[in-house]
Structures are given as structure tokens and as C-alpha cells.
Amino acid sequence: MKETALSATHKALGAKMVPFAGYNMPVSYEGVNAEHQTVREAVGVFDVSHMGEFLIEGPKALELIQKVTSNDASRLEVGRAQYSCMPNETGGIVDDLIVYRVKPETYLLVVNASNIAKDWAHIAKYNKAVGADMRDLSDEYSLLAIQGPKAADAMQSLTSADLGAIPFYHFEVGDFAGVPHVILSATGYTGSGGFEVYCRNSEVQQVWDRVMEAGAPFGIKPIGLAARDTLRLEMGYCLYGNDIDDTTSPLEAGLGWITKFTKDFVNSEGLARQKEAGVERKLVGFQLEERGIPRHDYPITDAQGNPVGKVTSGTMSPSLGMGIGMGYVPIALSAPGTEIHIQIRRNLLPATVVKLPFYKG
């Protein structure tokens, strides 16, 4: 079990620690609902240092990224980031990721912790024919996500960068919390604003301490992975391993907007054929019409009780006070307003397909 550089700090704060993606991670401190509302209303800080970071450099860097990712990275200017995915050869998804263009020929790929080894092997396989410079920085760097509507104001005293002026999916490299060169990135996964801080493991304790000190007047609190999951689900954001995986097509998952057929990428021809033919199932959001909590793998049925799919993600929404979830259903049942049912033990609870996101802010 790996530890992040802040593990001792989380334990000292009374965090409940759990194994996650090979790391010992804080799942909660004071409880998921309270932590969730802290991020929605004020500011919270997550240690997400388990995420993976790959540096792709050199004159061949863009060629490699264009081959292995579905989005069009040629549109990235220095200082911009892009959500993307890596399709596999059989119609599924190796991983979803964020691509940062740090310099003209330097890109940072941020991947999911559980997929670091798989992603590296996949990219390296295609790099044999390309020849870009690749470095795995995952064990050297830490990542803090400072999220919530008060995040920019709470952290502004720690940096000379204008945090409020960094647009969504942009970033700056600058000073922060006494550390001269960190990445300050507005690519949050909570839907409540804020930004991420990438720094070296040797620097993160100083950054954490300064963040907690500067944020204290704004009500900052440490937030665990359980609230991160409820926050992202309220936004309808996919979680790898639940809502997308090696068997789910980006088109089925509603990720057609990051699947650009203006270039050649892994399995682009197969996905283009799927787009032309039309997908047979689609990832949808739903809300329960009765009291209940949909959980991962609970059956989804039609009105007659016939199984049509499974819940991929589900929770009791802290913001909305109702059961919400996502899952794949046949196209005929995918339109907003369609009635479906969720089987919770022996009960079939009525649910309605809704347009994402659940939380409108």
C-alpha cells in the first residue's frame, strides 16, 4: 500500500483512511454530507496525490498524444488544458485524462491512479513508432485540489498569480505558498469552482500548511474521497472503473464531444463506424422518485421489471436530498423524462431519466 506525502497529516486530523487505487487515502474526516456542503458553500482541500502524471516532451510529443487520445490536442495553446480519453483497440476506454500544454513541446498528462501502469504501457506501445520523450513523474509529484466558491479569495494571498482570472481549463505556472514553481490549474471535478496545485512531494507539506492557514478565515476544511465522489456525481462526471472502462465506448458514455474524427487516433475508424450506425445503449442520469439509495451494480429495469442495465454510480445527493445515479440503458429508454426502475433488494423503485448535470449550482 502506497502512502501520499501527507498521510501522517491526514491521520493526525482524524481522517478515516481506506485503500484506494493502491494508496492509503482519506475517505472522510467529519462525514461526507458536511464535507460535501463545505465545498458547495465555502472551500475545501483534497489530497489527490495518488493521481498519475506523465511528461511527454520533444518534437514528437504532439504526434504521440494525437495518436493515443481522442480529443484534438493540436488546439491546445501553452497554458491550456483539455479533457480527453484514451480509446483502446476494441471500442472501449483505457482511461480518461487531462492533457496540459506546459511549453510548446512539453505536455503533462494527468491520469487516474488505478491506471498508471496500464496507461504508461499503452502509451509506450504506440510511442515505439513515434519516438517522443516520456517520463513518469507520478511518484515525485503531489496534487491538492482546492475547491469551492471561496477558493480563489481564500488562496489569493499565497500567490502573485490572479487566481480569479484563470479561466476554466486553463493554468499558470507560478509561485504559491512560498514554493516558486507550481502548476495552478482551474480543472476542478466538483462543479463548485476552485483550482489544483501540482508540486513536488518535498514541497507539499509546506503548501498544505499554508493553504489551511490562509483558508481558515474562509472556513476551509480537509475533504475526503467520499465527498469527492458525491460532488462529481452531482455534476454527472464519469468515474473510471464505474461509468467508463475498457468495455464502454466514449460515444456510449456521452463523450462524443471529446472524440474528434478530424484526426487519426487509436480505433478512430471503429468509433467512426459506431457513430454512423448509432449506439445501442447510452449512459444516462436518473433520479429516484421514492426514498432510496441506488448503488453501483443495482439492476435497472423497464416498467415491466425486465433488466435493461445496471447502475454504474449512485448516491443520496447531499445537495438535492434525493437518490441519484447513472447507468447504461437502451437508446429507447435514454430520453429525459423516461421512466425506468431501480431494483433495490426486492423492491422496484421508480426513477426518471434526467438531463445532466443533476446539480445546477
N, C-alpha and C positions, 0 to 999 in steps of 0.2 A: 504494500500500500504506500503510495507516494504521499508526501505532505507538501503543502504550499509553504512559502517562506513565512506566512502569517499564522500557521496552525496553532502555535503556542498562544498567540494573541487571541484567537477565537476561543480557545479553551478557557483562557483567563476571563473572558467576557461571559462565560457560561453557555456557550453555544452547544447545541446538540449536534454532534459530529456523526456523519454516516459515510460509508463507502460510496463513491460516485465516480464512475469512469476511471477506476484505478487510483483515485485520490481519496484522502480523508478530508471531507468537506463539511462546512457548517450548513446544516439544513434549516435550522431556525435558532433564534435567540429568545424572544419573548412570545412567539406564536405567530403563525402565518397571517392571520387576519390583521393583527396590529401592525406587523411589518409591511404588509400589502398597502394598508392605508397610509403609512408613513411615506411610502414612495408616491402614492397618488396625490397626497396633500402637501408634502414638505420635501424632504430629501433623505435618501438612504444610500448606503455604500455596500456594494457586494464585492467580495473577493472571488474573482472568476479566473484566477491564475492557472487553473487547470487547462484552459484553452490552449490550443497549439498555434505556434507562429512559424511560418516558413518564409525565408527570404529568397526571392528569385531575382537574380541580377544578370546584367550583361546585355549585349546587343540582341541576344536570342530570347530574352525574358518574356517579352510580349508574345512572341510566336508560341512559346510553350503554354502560357496562360490562355491564349486564344484557343489552343487545341484542347485543353483539359476542362475548360469552363464553358458554361452555356451562354453567359451574358457577353456583351461586346466590350472587352477591356480596352480596345483602341480608343474608346470615347473618354477614357479617364484622363484628366489633367492632373499634374502634380498637386497634391493637397485634396484630392477627391477619393472617395471610397465607393465601392459597388457591391451590392448583394448579388450572389451568384450561386450556382451549384455545379458539381462535377458529375455529369452523366456517366453511367457505366455502359458497357458494350451491349447490354441486353434490355435496355429500356428503363432501368432503374436509376437510382441516385447513389453515388459513392458518398457524398457529403454535401451539405450546404456550407457556405463560407462567405467571408468578406474579403475583397481584394482592395488593398490600398496602394496608390501610386505615390511612393515616397520621393523618388527622384526620377529623371527621365528614363533611366534604365534600371530602376530598382523598385520592386513590388514586394509588399508584405501580404501574405495570405494567412488569414486567421481562421482556423478550422476547429471542429468540435473535439473535445478532449478524448472521447471514446474512440475517435477515428484517426488519431495522429499517425500511428504506424501504418494503417491501411491507406490513408491519403498519401503519405510520403511514398509508399511503394507504387501506388497508382501513377502519381506524377512522374516519379523517376523512370517508370516503364516507358512513358511517352517521351521523356527527355533524352533517351538514348539516341533518338533520331534528330533531336533538336540541338542539344548541347548548351543549354543555359546553365548558369551557376546557381546551385541550390544549397541552402544552409537551413538546418533545423534548429531554430532558436528556442524551442518550446521549454526546455529545461533551464533556460537562462533568464527568461523574462516573466514578470508578474503583470497582472491586469486587474485594475479596480474599475468597477462601474459605479459612477456617482450619479444617481438617478432621482428625478423628481422635479416639480416646477420651481423649487427654490435652489436647485443645484448650482446654476451659474452665479447667482448672487452670493451664495454661501462660500463658493470657492474662488471668487474673483480676487480676493486679497492675496492669494497664493501664486499668482502668475501675472506676467506682463501682457499675456495674450488677452484679447477681448472675448471672453467665453460666450457672451450673449450674441456675438456676431458670427460665430461659427455655424454655418447652415447645416441642416440635416445631411448626413453622409458626406461631410467634409471634415478635414482635420488640419491641425497645425502641429509643427514640431517646435517646442519652446520650453521655457523654464516653468517649473511647477513645484511648489513645496520645497524650495531650496535645491532641487535637482535641475541641472542645466538643460538637459536634452531628453524630453519625454514626448510621446505622441499624445496629443489631446484630441479626441475623436468624438464627433457627435453622431454615433451609430448605435444608440441605445435600443434595447429589445423589450422595453417596458411600456412604451406609449405615453410616458409622462415627462419626456424631455430629459436633459442631462447629457453626460458625456463619459468617455472611458479614458483611463490613464494607463499607458504602457510604459513600464520602467524595468530596470534590472532588479533581479531578486535582492541584491545587496542594498538597493535603494528603497524598497517598498515599505519597510517598517517606518522609516522616516516619513514617507509620503502618507501612510495610513495615520500616523500620529498627528501630523499637521492637518490632515483632512478632518479628523474628528475634532480637533481643537477649533479650527476655523468654522466648522459646521455647527458647533454646539449652540450658538445663539439662534440658529435656524431650525433646531430640533433634529439634527442628524442622528441616525441610528444605524447600527450594522444590520444588514438584511441577509437572510439565508436563501438557499436554493429553492425551498418550498414556495416562498413568496415570488421568487423569480419565475417559477412555473405558472402560478396563478396570474401574474401580471402579463406574461407573454400570451397566455391562452385567452385572456380577455381581449387581446388585440388580434387574435386569430393567426398568430405567428406560429410557423411549424417548428416542432422539436424533432431533431433527427433521432431515429430509433422508435419514435411513436408515430408521428404523422407522415414522415417520409423515411424511406430506407432503400435498400438495394432492389426492392421489388416494386416500388412506386414510381411512376413516370412523373417528371416535372409538369407535364400537361394535365395529368390527373389531379395533381396536388395544387392546381391553381397557380403554378409558377411559369405559365406561358410568357408572362411579362419579363422574365429574366432568361428566356430561351430564344435567342436571336438567330434566325436562319439566314442572315446576311453573311455568314462566315461558315467555315468548315470546323466542326468540333467532334469529339467522340460521340459516335452514334447519331450524328445530326441527320443523316439520311433516314434512319429508322424513326426518329421522332418526327421528322417532316411528314413521313407517311402516316404516322398516327394522327398528326394534326389534320391532315387532309381527310382521313377516314372518319375522324371524330372519336373521342374517347368513349368508352363504355361505362366508366364509373368516374365519380368526381368527389374530391374532398369537400365536405360542407360543414358549416357550423350549425348547431341546433341548440334550442333552449327547451328545458323540460317545462311542461305545463302543470305539473303537480310536484309536490315536495319530493326531492330525491337527489342523489348524487351519482351522476354517470361516471363510471370508472373505465380505465383502459381495458380493452378486450371484452367489455359487456356487449352482448349481441344487439344489433339494430335490426328491427323487423318492419315489415309493412303493416298496414291496418289489420290484415288477417293473421298476423303473428308469424308470417313466413320470414326466416332470416334473410337479410339482404346485405349485411355488412357488420362491422364491429366498431366500437368506439376506439379511436386512436388516442385521444386526450379528453379528459373530463374532470370537472371540479364543481364545487359550490362557489360561485363567483362572489368574492367579498364585496365588490363594488355594486353588483346588481342584486344580490340576495336570492339568486336562483341557480339551479343546476344548469351548466352549460357544457358543451363538448364539441368535438369534431370527429368525423369519421367518413369513410368512403361509402357512397351509396350509388346505385344505378342512376344513369342520367335521367331516367323518367321520374326519379324521386328527388332530384337535386335543386329544383327551383325554390327560391324563397317563398315561404307560406305553405309548403308541402308538409302534410302530417306524416310523421314516422313514429315508431315506438322504440323505447329502450327497455330491454329486459333487465330488470334489477331483481336478482334471485328469481322468484316465481311470478313476479308482477311485471306486466307490460305497461310502462308509463308513457302517456302521450307526450310527444315532443314536436316542435315546429322547426323546420329548416329556416334559418335566418341569414341575412347578408352580414358578412364580416366587415369591420370588427364588431364584437359584442359591446365593447366599451367605447363610447364616443367622446369622452373627455369633457 
